Amino acid sequence: MNKTLVFTIIFLGMILKSMGSDKADVKMENREDIIHKIIKSAMADSSAWNRLAYMCDTYGPRLAGSEGLNKAIDWVYREMKKDGLSNVHKEKVMVPKWVRGHEKCEMLEPRYAELPILGIGGSIGTPKEGITAPILVVHSFDDLKLKKDQAKGKIVVFNLPWASYGANVQYRFRGAFAAAEAGAVASLFRSASPVGFRNPHTGMMGQYPDSLPKTPHAALSMEDANMLERLFDTGHAPVIRLYMEAETMPDAESFNVMSEIPGTDKPDDIIAMGGHSDSWDVGTGAHDDGGGMIATWQALKILKDLGIQPKKTIRAVMWVNEENGVRGGKAYAEAHKDEKHSLVFEFDSGVFPPSGIGFTSTDSTLLQEIKKFEPYLKKIGDIDVHNGGGGVDIGPMMKLGTNGMSLSTKDDGKYFWFHHSPSDTPDNVNPEDLNKCVAAIAVAIYLYSELP
């Protein structure tokens, strides 16, 4: 071969190799630059918190089937349009409708006192005259079984010290059934919260079994549950008058609402992320889950505003009815089961400093790729990547085999101070923490969209 030709081939090869190396460097520099811009944009102002506060203050509590929820959903739809996001639309979901009505709990003996309560979602109401009965204080389901012969005609009070949400919430979920089985006429339980402040916490109970009488069920504050037990231990059981107007109505029309940034290379490959739009009917659902829906929506808006063009379509979904039915998550999975989803992402852990990205996949090797996100996430805070991501709303999609991801936060036990209570308001959400959550979500979703 001609020496000049050989030299030319070698020289051109060196140039091409150099060009390829430069492109790799440029790509890495671009990624670093993009992530810097995402974080800077997320931390720049309080626009996410302002949007959260506006929604909570203007539309109030957003229980499934309520006027407040549907007005908030319409507002989200309009604002997503204003943000210039693509494919903004609503998808109809029929949701359960439980109405609290007026409720009152009075201690008549040994003295008169009004006790703040919150009826539990799904509970029936009392007769119009209310229920008046002495109480029986127990500390567990097993304790109630031991005292079953004392429970007939009583109002059972479950008073359990805080252990964990998973442990204590069992008495919210099925306390009414255990009390009814023992012959009680109603049940009260100490709220599933580590703190009191005479602030009861509501939530959903299980569906009444056909085999048992339906009895009213409500939450007490920590202080009042303890006070009732102290009085009970003196040998003079307090007498309670309980009045509740709670009622389950026919299912009501509501909506999932969503928007997108279309993918450039794989527009039919979808990353869906979001939170739930509904809240309980006390407080305004700032932590649960107004912060989650605003943070995921804001993350999508930032990617759009920065002109970032993801390879895959990124979709923000505000799921409806997580709190007492998961109808939104189930309806989404049914409507979109034939679409390819690379990932479903949920944020529903309270707005505190982000601490981790959890990931679940049937592909065990994929977690190692997600672990490579950590250096970028560390630019925001002490955020790790670990096995085990998921959520209630994305659960139906994950059951179909879709990878799941979620953001966890470092709440130092404070989330359940506010959870399902009148205190869940924007005042208890730190704007900087919300911005950091937005940044973590935007960075994780952007990097995932770049995966092969």
N, C-alpha and C positions, 0 to 999 in steps of 0.2 A: 504493500500500500504506500502511496506517495507520502513522504514525511510531512509535507506541508498539510496534506489532508488530515493525517493523524493528529498533528498539532492543533489544527482547526477544530476537530471533533472534541479533543480533550479540553480545549479552551472554552468551546461552547458548553460542554458539560459542566465545567466549573461555574460558568455564568448562570446556567439554569439551576444548578444546585444552590448557588448563592441567592438567586431570586426566590427559590422555594423557601429558603431559610428566612429571608426577609419577610415573605408573606406570613410565615408562621409567627415571626416576631410582631408583625403589624397586627395580626389577628389577636394575639395575646394583649398587646397594647390597647387595641380597641375594646377588648373585653374589660380590662381594668378601667379604661376610661368610661365605658358605659356604666359599670357598676358604681364608679365614683359619682357619676351624674344622677343615677337612681337614688343613691343615699342622700346626696346633697338636696335633691328635689324633695324627697320625703321629709327631710328635717327642716326645710326652709321656713315653714310658717305653721299656723294653727288651722289651716283650711279643713283638714280632716276632722279635727275636734269641733270646729264651728258647724260643720255639716251634721255631725252627730248630735250636737246640742240643739240645732234647729229642728231636726226630726223628732227628737225626744220631747222637746218643749212644745212644739206645734201640734203634734199628733198624739202625744201622750202614750198611755199603755196600749199595747197592740196584741191583745189576745185573739186567737184564731176566730174568725167570724165576726169580729167587731168592726164598727165603722172606722175607728181610729187606725186599724191595721190597713184596711183597703185604701184609706186616704193616703197613708204613708207609702203604700205600694205605688199608687198613682204618681206621687211626688217623685219617687225613685225613677220611675219610667220617664217622667218629664226631664229630670236632671241628667239622666244618662243620655238623653237626646241632645241636651244642651252641651254636654261634654264632647259631643262629636263622635261617640262610640258607634260601632257598626251593629247592625242586626238587633237593635233594641226592640224587645217585644215581651209580651206577657203570655203566660200559658195557664189556662184555667185549671184550678184545683178545687174540688169540693172538700171542705174542712169541717171538723166537728165544731159545734157552738155550745159552749157551756157559759151560763150567765150566773154571776155570783149573787146579785141582788143585795138587799140589806142583811146584815148579820150582827148578832150581839151575844155576848157571853157575860153573865152576871153571877157572882158568888152571893148567895142569899144568906148563908150561915157559914161560920159563926158571926160574920159581919157582912155588910154590903160592900161590894167592890165590882167595878166593871173591869173585865179582863180583855185586852185586845186579842183578837183571834183572826185567822184567815182560813176560810173554808178551803178544802182541797179540791182541785179541779177534777170534776167527775162525781163529786159527792152529791147526794140528794139533799134537799132541804128538810127542815123540821115541819111538823104540823103548824098551823097558823098560831096556835097558842104556845108554841115552843115545846121544849122538853125540860121538865124539872125533875132532878134526881140527885141522890148522893153520889159521891165519886168513889172509885176504887183505884188506888195508885199501884201500878206495877212497873217492874224494871226491865222486862223482856217478855217475849212470847212464852218462853218456858215458865216464867214467873206467873203469867196469866193462867196457864194450864194448871199450875199448882193451886191457884186461888179461884178456879172456875166456879166452885160452889158459892162464892161471894159476889160473883159478877152479875147475876141475874137482876135486871131492872136498874142497874147502875150505869153511870157514865164512866167508862174506863179512861184513865189518864196514864199514858205511857211516858215515863220520865226516865230518860237515859242520858247519862253524861256523853258529851261529844267524844266519839272515837274516830270516825271518818265519815265522809259523805256516803260512801257505799254502805257502811254499816247502819248509820242512823236513818237513811232514807227508806229503809225497809219498813219502818213504822209509819211512814207517810203512805207508802205504796199499798201495804196490805194490813195495816193496823185495824181498819174498820172491819175486815173480814174475821180476824181473830176475835175482836170484841163481840161481834154479832154471834159467832159460833159459841161463845161463852154465855150468851144470853143478855149481853149489855144492850142498852137502848141508844147509845151514841158513844163516840170515842174522841178523845183529844190526845195530842202528842206534843212533846217538846220539839220545837223546830230543829230541822237539820242544819245547825249552824254552831260554830264554836263560840259565838258571842251572843249577848242578849240585847241590852238597851230597850227591853220591852218591845222588841221589833220581831213579830212573827214572820215566818217564811212559808210561802205556799208552794205549789207544784202539782204534779199529776198523781193520782192514785190508780190502782189497777181497776179493771172492769169488774163490777159486782158479779159474783158467781150466782147462778140460778138457784143453787142449793141452800142459800142463806138469806135471811131477811136483809133488806137494804137499810143501813143506819147512817146518820150524818157523821162526818169526819172533818176535824179542823185542827189547825196548828195553834199552839200556845207559845208565848215567849219563854225563854229560859227562866227568867225571874219568877214568872207566875207558876210555871210547872214546879219549881222548887218550893215556892210558898205553899202551894196546895199539898205537896208531900209533907212538909213540916206540920201543917195543920192536921193532916190525915194521921200522922204518927202520934199525935196527942190523944188519939182515940175518939175524936169528934170529927167524923168525916164531913168536909164541906159539902154544902148543897149547891148545885149549879142549875141555872136556868139558861138553856141554849136555844137561840133563835137563828135560823138560817133560811134564806129564800132561794138557795141554789137550785138551778134547774138546767137540764140538758135539752136544748132545742133541736129542731131538724138541722141537718147539715147546711152550710152556707157556702156561697160562691166566693172564692178568693183566687190568688194567682201567684205563681213563680214569675219573677221578672229577671231578665238577663240582657247582656250586651257582650260585644266581642271586639277583638282586634284580629282580623283574618290573617292566617298564616301565609307566608310567601311560597315556601317549598311544598308544604303538606297541609293545605287548608282544610282537608277532611280529617286531619288528625287533631283531636281536641284536648286541650287542658282546661278543665272546668274547676273554678275555684269560687268560694263564697262563704257566706254565713246565713243565719236565718233571720227573716224579717219580723217574725212574731215575738212577742214577749208575754209575760204574765200580766194580769190586769191590775197589778199594784206596782209602784215604781214606774219607770219608763224604759226599762230594758237597756240601759246604757252599756253595761258590761255584757249582759246576756240577752240578745247578742247583737245589739246595735253596733258596738265596737267592732265585732267580727265582720258584719256586712259592710260597714263603712270602710274598714281597713282593706278588704279584698277589692272592693270597688275602687278605692283610691289608688291601690297598686296598679290596677288596669289603666286608670286615667293617667298615671305618671308615665307608664310605658308608651301610651299613645301620645301624650304631650311632648315627650322627648324624641318622638319620631322613630322609636325602636320598632323594627319590623321582625317579629318572631317567625321562625320557620313553620311552627305549628300554630293553629288557631288557639287563642287564649280567650276563654269565656268566663265572665263574672256572672254567677247565679245567686240571686237572693231567694233562698228556699223558704217556703211558707210552712207553718204548722209543725215546727220541730218540737214545741213544748208539750203538746198533748195529742199527738197522733202520727207525726212523721209523714203526713200525707204529701207534702211537697217533695221530699226526697224520693218517696215511692213513685209519685207521678212523673218526676224527672227521669228516673231509671226506666220506667215503662215507655215514655215518649221517645227516649233517646238511646234505647238499648241497641239499636242497629247502627248507630254512629260509632266510629272508632274513637275511643278515649284513651289517650296515653296516661292520663292522670286525673284524679279528682282530689281536690284540696279543700280543707275546711278549717276555719278559725272560730272556735267557740270555747275558749278557755279563760276568758276575762282579759281586760286590757291592763297588762303589767309588763315589765321589761321582758322582751322575748328571750327565751332560754333554750329552745330546741326545735329542730325540725324532725318530726317523726315520719318514718317511711315504711310502708308495707307493700310487698310485691311477692308474687309467686316465683319471680326470677331472683334467686339469692345473690347473684353477682351484681345486680343493679345497685344495691345499697352501697357498694364500694365506689361506684361512680358518683353517687349522691354525697358520699363522705368528702369528695373533693370540693364540695361547695363550702366547706367549713372556713377556709382562710378568707373567703369573701364575706361570709356572715360575721366573722370575728371583727370586721371593720365596723359593725353596728353595735356589737355587745358580746357577752359571753354566751354564744349560741353554738350548740353542738348539733350533730346529725346522728340520729340513733334509729334503731329498728323499732317499729311499732307506731304507725300513724293511722289515723282514722277519725271517724266522727259519726254522729247519728244521721245527719243528712246525706252523707256520702256512703253510708253503709249499704244501701240498696245497690249502688253502682259497684261497690267493692265486691259484693256477693256475685256479681256477674263476671268477676275476674279483673276488674280495673285496678291499677295501682292506686294506693291511697297515701295522702300526705296531710299533715296537720302541724300547726304552730302551737307550741306550748309556751307558757309564760311563768315567770318566777313571782308568785303572788305572796310568798311568805305566809300562807294561810288566810289571806285577806279576802279572797274571792267569795268565800261563803259567809263573809260578813254581810254582803250585799245581795247575793244570789236569791232570786224569787221573792224579794222583799220590797217594801216602799223605799228603801234606801238606794235602790239601783237606779241612780240618776247621773247625769253628766258631771255633776260636781265631784263625784268620786272616781272620775277617769282623768288620769294625768295626761295632758296633751303631748308631752315629750314621749311618754311610753307608747301612746297611740302611733306617733310618727315612727318610732323604732319598729313597731309591729308592721306598719305599712312597708318600711324599707326592707325588713326581713322577708316578707311575702313577695315583694316585687323582685328582689334579688334571686330568691329560690326559684320562683316561677320562670324568670328570664333564663336562668342557667339550665333549668330542666327543658325549656323549649329549644335549647341549643344542642341537646343530646342527640346523637345519631338515632 
